[in-house]
Amino acid sequence: MERIEKVICTNCGNVNEIKAYPSINAVEEPELKAKALTGELFAWQCPHCGKMNLAKYPVLYHDSAEKLIIVLSETPLNAEAVPEDYTGRQVSTVGEFIEKIKIFDAGLDDIIIEMCKFVTLHELGKDVELKFFKIDGADSEMTFTYPEKGQMEMLAVGFNVYEDCAGILNRNPHIKESAHGLVNVSPLWLRNFFE
């Protein structure tokens, strides 16, 4: 599904038209999913001044194989109509949208990943925003990224942290039960359960 959106360049203020994709079916349109994961789906260059911009528009991502729905929208939505056997998530930024797809593609639970970030930030002693980047290696090492001094830093975390956080989630089933419908699972959401 494609439509034309009017966008304004953040540099010169000119109004431009771009192709926007308000709906992505991950199974039927793997090329759109790939473009979403690289950010290419949201990046556009102003023909007037050459500035690269980020398009902000609502997107519904549906992966029927993973039974996953992710909605990118700056406006909070109340979507209790998410099918019972589906995971529904809402995010407000392109970065969060990409991160959620990566987490679920890796076969991980985003609630547990948020707990891992919480624990890792506490140990790191920094006030930064961690983003899940990938999981790989023989030990399933997780890599997170965060901005520092104008650069993106990488931080490797052992999979044992994920396993420990999974144990915490299993001992607190009310957290998982609260993630029904279309939920914005984020550090702020998680903080509700640990304060």
Steps between C-alpha positions, in 0.01 A plus 500: 500500500652828390387860515639847440576713807586868514811561712694811596879516483651567843774708337343722233129470585392399150198272467571176315311184410630155591374143475378379838410147603234511776469122508770232480418131471829335600409165343372631166733801471844395633666775295302768692593334828869509397471871411331569834782322688769710330298821543491549123120495508497822704801689363458754220722761342373850433529573125542872578791502747620137513433457875417145613178494702303246699136461400261460790172330419291225661583143396328170575745207491344154485690172513249214483776235530614647834146609600629852555353845447708814552348845456721803451300804608575809706134499612419245772250242376256282686498175307338223698409337166844339464429127453535295819793293372691805367758724659408866449741787550485874444808718457534873438832527313661339197791384719263319737316349201823357356612376841172312564522321166862400575408369847216283373700384195768378744235292678530708816240649734496880500392517865806298599720718275370812680589335831848421363544866406394607849750267668778587254451876541510461877831315478636737234421803713415716201186692411469391136234330290593144406365346178509130418720447195556126457564164660774271370794279580525158657391645835210702351662825611265797472622830360343831598580843359487843660603852398798661673698808397344504154583133430309174527664274756456122512457305821513118515293328769507131585186296438498409870355849564206414272452166679508670842244759387282224352499340846385829655220525244391140570479579872289810422238380247289814550760693295451278194122505548507882492645489148167398344359699207713769342760598762799732489752275677770751591720596797219726623244217477733260682566752778133467604574152633824571686440823690 
